[in-house]
Amino acid sequence: MNTDHLRRELQSDLSASFPKQGFPYQNVAALVLYWTEDDFLPPCKDEAREVKDLFSTGLGYDTVVFPIPSTNSRNALEKAVVDFKYAYDLGSNLMIVYYSGHGDPDDKRGKAVWAAKAVGEPTIDWFEVQPHLENASADVLFIFDCCHASQAAKNRRKGSLELLAASSAGGQTPCPGKYSFTRYLVDELQKALVEKNGLQVDELHARINRRVMQTTRVTPVHFTLRPDPAPSILLRPHSRSPSTASPLSAFTITVSVLEPPSRHSIHKLGDWIKRTAPNSISGVRVDRVVDLSGSLRDFLLDDGKAGISGRFIDSLGPKDKGLLLTDLNKLSQNIVDARISDTIQVAGSGITTSTPEPNTATDGSTSLGSSIFQKFEMTAQKLFQNVWNVTSKHPTFQGEDLKTLQQNEVAQQAGLTTTIGLSLLARDDEQVADPEPKFIPCEDFIHKRLLGDNDRFSLATKNDQLVIVEIVRYLPGEDGSPPPSMKAQFPKTSSFLSRPKPEYFKIPRCIGYTQDKSEGWYGLAFSIPEGSSTHSTLEGQFSQSPRVPLEIRYRLAHRIALSVYGLHSVGWIHKGIRGENILFFHKSKNNDKTSALDQPWLFGFEYARETGQSSSQQPEFRMNRLLYLPPSRWGAPSAKFGPEHDIYSLVSQRFLCPQRPVIGLTVDKGVLLLEIGFWVNAEKLPGTSMKHIRKAEDAQAQFIKSAGKDLSHIMGTKFAGAVSTCLKGHVGERRLDFRKDIIDILEGLALPE
């Protein structure tokens, strides 16, 4: 799908909005209204002048002051409003109208009327003047300090319109003075300018509301009147001269959206960026607009787009074709659901009072949108995985033809070239130098603490960047060098880990490898999530966080399984799927550790290799490791390590009989899924005793015992059923399908209702 025209349109919109050091509007203008003669003491004009000074001097806005005359009031006000609109009504501007005075209801029509005095003339039917501003292209903010102020609320068709009112319809507001709405407005806005250089209108309302509740208890209201859900209008100082400073740094941001790119969605995205951009943003460059789901549809359904004659989907067998068409239909349904959710949120925020704290959901729209987004994300992810799996097995794309597909434009747009590159690295022993494995001298790392003999992970800094180094120790040879196999494999593993990978792989980016010859270890250095300062392992979390919500454990199990599945899909084997190799990152030592437990990261790549490479036949006798290995790998291994053994570590597979080829598999016990289900280490599973285990069959029997009724009671029948399927290794007469029988079930549990 060609989306370059959308990129240019978004770039044009944003370029026009960032000439002045990141402010979302090209210009802001305020119209300050009050009566020349009123019956307040002190008069409203005194506070109105303070508002004028705040807007013009404190915020740098163009400010027009218009005292409403007592004669010919309606015509004079209407002309002032029309002139104001004519001068400032541009789509990239914000217009503010402030009014202080009396407000009376129109008893016949229930609409807003302004008055100079509590009784008698002059009066103005404001509801007849307001439509001039309701149809403006610019964003509009009404700030009304009068009784019955919220009666000005009315739907609007174009840009954002918000009303910050001193009282609701039928409500009375304090007179000018110590407890007036305007007094609180000026005070809180001035504080916000000092504290954080501005704030959004919904937050300003919340601040005023807190002050009011301590004194007059006349509740101010905030109405949002817009056609689409969007952030509240931002009030921030406006620089009158364009910034000439060169950018000190730049960030690359990927924004995921629920619906396919269109002019409508692009404009919504542009509005969001302009309204919420931090003050430090001096410009935005749009590099590309990508429609991955649309490109996958093109790859499957359009003639010749996959580099073969005809439609790619027509070249598939009935099973694969049906699978992909089902995924496409589900994705379309998720997009429909997303639009329905969007409509619900629009309806929910069309005219609503905002009395809670900013960003606090008042209904189910936020959770509904989050749920639909997760479903959309998982469905699109599943479609991508299935398209890749079918493509990688397709007879047309074997050998050199896979390299040809890497140059295919639609495959690039669909994101397939990422997995193609990983797969080619696994297939081709000579394709190591792209990217070149980066060796980093160990002296370049400053470790947070001294390394102990048993440390496997170390937080360190490199060029002031916090990284984590995975330590892999070895027994040096007579000349002090590492084993030849490790010396040869480490650069290739580093190259694989440094390449871009789909997010669902849950593998952090490797920045290079290092070696400490004097201590006898290699190290893989990884970047870690921004803001993180500590880490923990799944193995450690069993005791550190003894109570973890069910939904978090479902998501954890699904994401780990999906990570292993992703590795195998590009021809790589992990060889260490254990709790000690599943890491979580936390912002501080004191924060809630469970908040990160559904974001696992896969480590433990000391033995990771391509599927076709030879594996170590080194005997293994450590019980805490044996529990994750199939019987054929206990003691002196009788079988070469293959993808099925990674799955064994997750769901414990073993060969039907050692001498038979890999195609004959069964699964006879679960380890990592059982641990997550019971939330204990495998050696402490309830109803089991590992002290007397001497052979694989004994461990098998104990794990089968653990996966009985107790697991159903704790995790539900679906989760327990998935583990039971692993234990049996088949579904009826059919062999286990890891995608269908395990991952899809875990996915269903991980998705919110």
Secondary structure, 3 states (H helix, E strand, C coil): CCCHHHHHHHHHHHHCCCCCCCCCCCEEEEEEEEECCCCCCCCHHHHHHHHHHHHHHHCCCEEEEEEECCCCHHHHHHHHHHHHHHHHCCCCEEEEEEEECEEEECCCCCCEEEECCCCCCCEECHHHHCHHHHCCCCEEEEEEECCCHHHHCCCCCCCCEEEEECCCCCCCCCCCCCCCHHHHHHHHHHHHHHHHCCEEHHHHHHHHHHHHHCCCCCCCEEEEECCCCCCCCEECCCCCCCCCCCCCCCCCCCCCCCCCCCHHHHHHHHHHHHHHCCCCCCCCCCCCCCCHHHHHHHHHHCCCCCCCCCCHHHHCCHHHHHHHHHHHHHHHHHHHHHHHHHHHHHHHHCCCECCCCCCCCCCCHHHHHHHHHHHHHHHHHHHHHHHHHHHHHCHHHCCHHHHHHHCCHHHHHCCHHHHHHHHHHHHCCCCCCCCCCCECCHHHCEECCCCCCCCCEEEEEECCEEEEEEEEECCCCCCCCCCHHHHHHHHHHHHHHHCCCCHHHCCCCEEEEEEECCCCEEEEEEECCCCCCEEEEHHHHHHHCCCCCHHHHHHHHHHHHHHHHHHHHCCEECCCCCHHHEEEEECCCCCCHHHHCCCCEECCCCCCEECCCCCCCCCECCHHHHCCCCHHHCECCCCCCCHHHHHHHHHCEEECCCCCCCCCEEECCCCHHHHHHHCCCHHHCCCCCCCCCCCHHHHHHHHHHHCCHHHHHHHCHHHHHHHHHHHHCEECCEECCHHHHHHHHHHHHHCCC
